[in-house]
Amino acid sequence: MVFSMQRPHPARRALGVGLFVAVMGLAGLAHAQGTPIRLLVGFPAGAGSDAIARTLGEKLKDVLGVPVVVENRAGAGGQIAAQALKAAPADGHTLFLSHDHSISILPQVVKNPGFNPATDFVPVAGFATFANVLAVSGGTPAKSIDEYVKWVRTQRGGKETIGIPAPASIPEFLVKMISEKYKIDVQPAPYRGSAPMTADMLGNQITAGIASVPDFIENHKAGKVRIVASIGAKRQAVLPNVPTFTELGFSNLEDLPYYGIFAPVGTPQPIIDKYGDALQKVLAMPDVKQKLTAMGLTVAYEPQGQFAGRVRTYTQTWERIIQSSGFKPL
């Protein structure tokens, strides 16, 4: 095809500009008319991700001027929500608030996840990092990982189960690392999200669990569970007395998991930019930052390009860990 450099007739030029504005403004027009934005969450109500989504959604509603409806698509470690995002029109009305598991881990541990983040999703922006942590329940007197290991050896014959929010997740790999390092037989007990797992911990149905800081922090503060170790290169600000796994002699656990917002691929860039700008404004609100920090998040806005780089690097790190573990995709 040969493109002419001849200047178009003014009427045609005006028509072309009008069509471009119309096409690029479809989503914006719908927003102006008050069409709600669906904010998908891959875990049930009451879980850490749900609380975060509702905190941000309420403020995004005010900034964007349209309703933001949190939609829980719980199950399979966020896989159901991710599939829903893939199936959604790329019109700017469906977003996915997700942490690292659904985006970086799940596609590596499931044979047919039903989506490919690299080709089906586009990152909008990142807003926080956090740490996965090991917590023990009131059913054990342990106040440190060493005390927990000793308790398992003496009271459980060296065998125990540790709850995890989803199968084939980072918590599952952490359980394996704990088992290998301390030479005890601890096995992961998968749940459908952190909320039912935590409920069983509070009821002393299981004596330990691994999940994110937001999943445990309130019960930790209340003394109902005790967080005894966290991933990351340094201790979490909200857990200054809790050692990192690195301090305890584990390796390759310095990179922190992330939280961010994703949209279906093909979502117009002006809409992506609009949401990124709105999220940045929300995160700058003192009450929002204070609430998210209290949940155990390290709040920091990352624009689209920077966040995409974080996702890529984190994914590559865990790809090496998963492959070296000999794990076979489910």
Salt bridges, closest charged atoms under 4 A:
ASP50 OD1 - ARG54 NE 2.85
GLU58 OE2 - LYS61 NZ 2.92
GLU71 OE2 - ARG38 NH1 3.10
GLU71 OE2 - ARG73 NE 2.82
ASP91 OD2 - HIS93 ND1 3.20
ASP100 OD1 - HIS99 ND1 3.93
ASP120 OD2 - LYS86 NZ 3.82
GLU160 OE2 - ARG156 NE 3.01
GLU247 OE2 - ARG235 NE 2.97
ASP287 OD2 - LYS59 NZ 2.92
GLU302 OE1 - ARG310 NE 2.92
